[in-house]
Amino acid sequence: MGTINDNHEPENIFTNTMNPLDPEEFRRQGHIIIDFLADYYQNIENYPVQSQVQPGYLRKRLPESAPYNPESIETILQDVQTDIIPGLTHWQSPNYFAYFPSSGSISGFLGEMLSTGFNVVGFNWIASPAATELENIVMDWLGKMLTLPKSFLFSGGGGGVMQGTTCEAMLCTLTAARDQTLSRIGRESIGKLVVYASDQTHFALKKASQIAGINPMNFRAITTTKSTAFELSPEALRSAILSDVEAGLVPLFLCATVGTTSSTAVDPLGPLCDVAKDYGIWVHVDAAYAGSACICPEFRHFIDGVEGANSFSLNAHKWFFTTLDCCCLWVKDPNALIKALSTDPECLRNKATESKQVVDYKDWQIALSRRFRAMKLWLVLRTYGISNLRNLIRSHVNMAKHFEELIGMDKRFEVMAPRHFAMVCFRVSASAMGKDEKYCSSNELNGKLLESINASGRVYMSHAVIGGVYVIRFAVGATLTNYGHVTMAWKVVQEHADAMLMC
Ligand code: TYR
């Protein structure tokens, strides 16, 4: 690898003919990278799923400064192989079962390539009409696949937008709700606004509330319990609201979750929306992971009641074969978003905007600049079709069921939360520990068990603590996973449990 060397400055910079977008070099290097990635996918099972490197490993391997002279793509790819790949956790490995999936696909990847290749910056319609119009169409297509109420679609007066992550979707909708309410009660009352969620809601909501200027004392994470499967209780919501109203506060926003991060619990949307309606609260539905499953008729009931919500989002980059990032957000009242998020600088004035016939997505999100994300989802929807997408989701759910059955056959283990989708929460039960006092608690034992499973590099799972209990999470959804991988993963769990419970 080269390093800075001032002695080799080209004599005359005007004779330097290097062209960073030379079409023939683009073709040549592009093919090399595609071949490299195809080999990566072919060999992915040879790598430890969770990266085994130590903090700071890369600084020891790479030079201290950028190279002064150019290096070839071949040389760089060699370094990717030897220095970068060891520091990757292989989210696309068929033995990856941690967090939630980040399900890749050829179409998602190639769609990303097309949009990056065009590299347009479609902040408003005029900046690249196809980027905006394709996003309008694809969001309506996906909304129809989910049978969202028409009021969430462009064709029904609502509309959808693609954002980076759920945190952004939460922040944008919360800001819209905030400004709507403050325009009624006065901006000086911001300190009275209250945000509601369950204690299982993703921490992204807390972050969004902080950024939106909600008093941290007014963030209600309502306690859930095992007896109600960690779902948010409408009665508990109502009583929290009532005591806030009594204290002179103003209920603002409820985030309900379909498929919580810890255990994929599903909040009862219909009853929650009924409570929210009584107090004029904006309801956002976070279906980041589980929303994708709702394209299958047999899972659609999980979002029954969504008609009472104001906004709904899912992450197509989690379980919908579309590369990171792609959070799909639908709102019933785009004007509420636009009022809170629009700006009107002179440099962006144009006839299309003035005609009010177009969507200018810069007013539906935080940043001005935006990527052409619709391209990748369009390719995914077209190349697989609704039928294959449903079957892929179903196959993941069936594999998770299989894993759950395997757990059921080993008395030492227990399933810790109802499995609705393709994620199973389990652990070694307290009774299996026997009188062995090597571990202070079953939480400690299970933590150690997960640590040793992941250190093997053969599979990768993650954990959660629900209701004070440490559980291991097994999430099926990596695109390359098949039954053989799931069975093997269970064997790995058993082998590590054998070793720990024996000695
Ligand atoms: N949002 C996930 C979590 O908090 C993290 C994640 C992000 C998981 C993207 C999957 C994914 O594709 O657990």
Residues whose N, C-alpha, C, O or C-beta is under 5 A from the ligand:
A	BS01	LIG	Y99 F100 P101 S102 T261 H317 K318
